[in-house]
Amino acid sequence: MSVPSCYESLVTPHLDDLKKYCIHLTQSKWDGEDLYQEALLRAMVYFLEKEPYPNLKPFLLRVARNLWLDGCRAKQRRKRMPMQALPLYWTDSDYSEVRSLLEWAGERLPRRNLEMLLLSEYFGYSMQEVAEATGSTVPAVKSVLFRTRGLLRKFDPESLRKPGGSKVISLDVERWSRAIMQDVPPSP
């Protein structure tokens, strides 16, 4: 049996529950249906590479919840930004500024620290969510974020203009740059 037909047979018993849950989360029929479609699509894409779970309902509900939380966080970030700072599109100069800042930070901070800082400060993840996303514990996340903020306070503004010392992994910088520009946290 092909993956789409196998996936369809596993998902069909849970479609009504998923739709009700999505409408409940969003408190809107229209937004709930959008979330419902996005959750089904994300789950199917996930199962193109992985083996489907025998009990799919909790997984589908978790996918819908995570998508909804990501959307809420994106709205909060947009609310905090002044209207003049919200471009309708992003230009190459916006991208180059984001990328150069991430390269600067990547040269001065360990990869783990940078990822935890971006998830927490930019994407608005809670300590628990950062721990889950990075495969760490909550106390470790708190410790890493505390040390990272301390390191960042030590840098003077002139160090932003000076080249750093260590190499940065360009794939990580590219992944995070795109995530910030698209306002969608990257997958681990």
C-alpha positions in Angstrom: 0.0 0.0 0.0 1.4 3.5 -0.9 2.1 6.0 1.9 -0.8 8.4 0.9 -3.4 5.6 0.9 -2.0 4.1 4.1 -1.9 7.5 5.7 -5.5 8.2 4.6 -6.7 5.0 6.1 -5.0 5.8 9.4 -6.2 9.4 9.5 -9.8 9.0 8.5 -11.1 7.9 11.9 -9.7 11.0 13.5 -10.7 13.7 11.0 -13.8 14.9 12.9 -11.9 15.1 16.3 -9.1 16.9 14.6 -11.4 19.4 13.0 -13.3 20.1 16.2 -10.0 20.5 18.1 -8.7 23.0 15.5 -11.9 25.1 15.6 -11.8 25.0 19.4 -8.1 26.2 19.4 -8.7 29.1 17.0 -12.2 30.0 18.2 -13.1 30.5 14.5 -14.5 28.2 11.9 -12.5 29.7 9.1 -9.2 29.7 10.9 -9.9 26.3 12.4 -10.4 24.8 8.9 -7.1 26.4 7.7 -5.3 24.9 10.8 -7.0 21.6 10.1 -5.7 21.4 6.5 -2.2 22.6 7.6 -2.0 19.9 10.3 -3.0 17.2 7.9 -0.5 18.3 5.4 2.3 18.6 7.9 1.5 15.1 9.3 1.5 13.6 5.8 4.8 15.2 4.9 6.3 13.9 8.2 5.1 10.4 7.4 6.6 10.4 3.9 9.9 10.0 5.7 8.9 8.2 8.9 6.7 5.2 9.8 3.2 6.3 10.8 2.3 5.8 14.5 -0.2 3.1 15.3 -2.3 5.6 17.3 -2.4 8.7 15.2 -4.9 10.9 17.0 -2.5 12.3 19.7 0.1 13.0 17.1 -2.4 14.9 14.9 -3.6 16.9 17.8 0.0 17.8 18.8 0.8 18.9 15.3 -2.3 21.1 15.2 -1.4 22.6 18.6 2.2 23.3 17.7 1.1 25.0 14.4 -1.4 27.1 16.3 1.2 28.1 18.9 3.7 29.1 16.2 1.0 31.2 14.6 0.2 32.9 17.9 3.8 33.6 18.6 4.2 35.2 15.1 1.2 37.4 15.8 2.8 38.5 19.1 6.1 39.4 17.4 4.3 41.4 14.8 2.3 43.3 17.5 5.5 44.3 19.3 7.0 45.7 16.2 6.2 49.3 15.2 4.2 49.5 11.9 7.0 51.4 10.1 9.3 48.4 10.8 7.0 45.9 9.1 8.0 45.6 5.5 5.4 44.1 3.2 8.3 42.1 1.7 11.9 41.5 2.6 14.7 42.8 0.5 18.2 41.6 0.0 19.5 44.2 2.4 17.1 42.9 5.1 18.3 39.4 4.6 22.0 40.5 4.5 21.5 42.3 7.8 19.9 39.3 9.5 22.6 37.0 8.1 25.5 39.2 9.1 24.1 39.5 12.6 23.7 35.7 12.8 27.2 35.2 11.5 28.6 37.6 14.1 26.7 35.8 16.9 27.7 32.4 15.4 31.4 33.4 15.5 31.2 34.3 19.2 28.6 31.9 20.7 28.4 28.1 20.6 25.8 26.7 18.2 23.6 25.4 21.1 23.6 28.7 22.9 22.6 30.6 19.7 19.8 28.2 18.9 18.4 28.3 22.5 18.7 32.1 22.5 16.8 32.5 19.2 14.1 30.1 20.1 13.6 31.8 23.5 14.0 35.4 22.6 13.0 35.8 19.0 10.5 33.0 18.5 9.0 33.3 22.0 9.4 29.6 23.1 8.9 28.8 26.8 11.8 27.2 28.6 10.1 23.8 28.4 9.5 24.2 24.6 13.2 25.2 24.1 14.3 22.1 26.1 12.1 19.9 24.0 13.2 21.4 20.7 16.9 21.1 21.6 16.8 17.7 23.4 17.8 19.3 26.7 16.4 19.8 30.1 14.8 23.0 31.5 17.6 23.7 34.0 20.2 23.3 31.3 18.3 25.8 29.1 18.1 28.3 31.9 21.8 27.9 32.5 22.7 28.3 28.9 20.5 31.3 28.4 21.9 33.0 31.5 25.5 32.5 30.4 24.7 33.5 26.8 23.1 36.8 27.9 26.1 37.4 30.1 28.4 36.9 27.2 26.4 39.2 25.0 26.5 42.0 27.7 30.3 41.8 27.7 30.7 42.7 24.0 31.1 46.3 23.2 29.3 47.9 20.3 32.5 48.3 18.4 32.9 44.5 18.3 30.0 44.3 16.0 32.1 45.9 13.3 35.2 43.7 13.9 35.5 40.3 12.3 35.3 37.4 14.8 37.7 34.6 15.4 36.1 31.2 15.0 34.4 29.6 12.0 30.7 29.6 11.8 28.7 26.8 10.0 27.1 28.5 7.0 24.3 25.9 6.8 23.2 26.8 10.3 23.4 30.6 9.6 21.4 30.1 6.4 18.8 28.0 8.2 18.3 30.5 10.9 18.4 33.5 8.5 15.6 32.0 6.5 13.6 31.1 9.6 13.8 34.7 10.9 12.9 36.2 7.5 10.0 33.8 7.0 9.0 34.1 10.7 8.8 30.3 11.1 11.1 28.4 13.6 13.3 25.9 11.8 12.9 22.2 12.3 15.7 20.6 14.3 
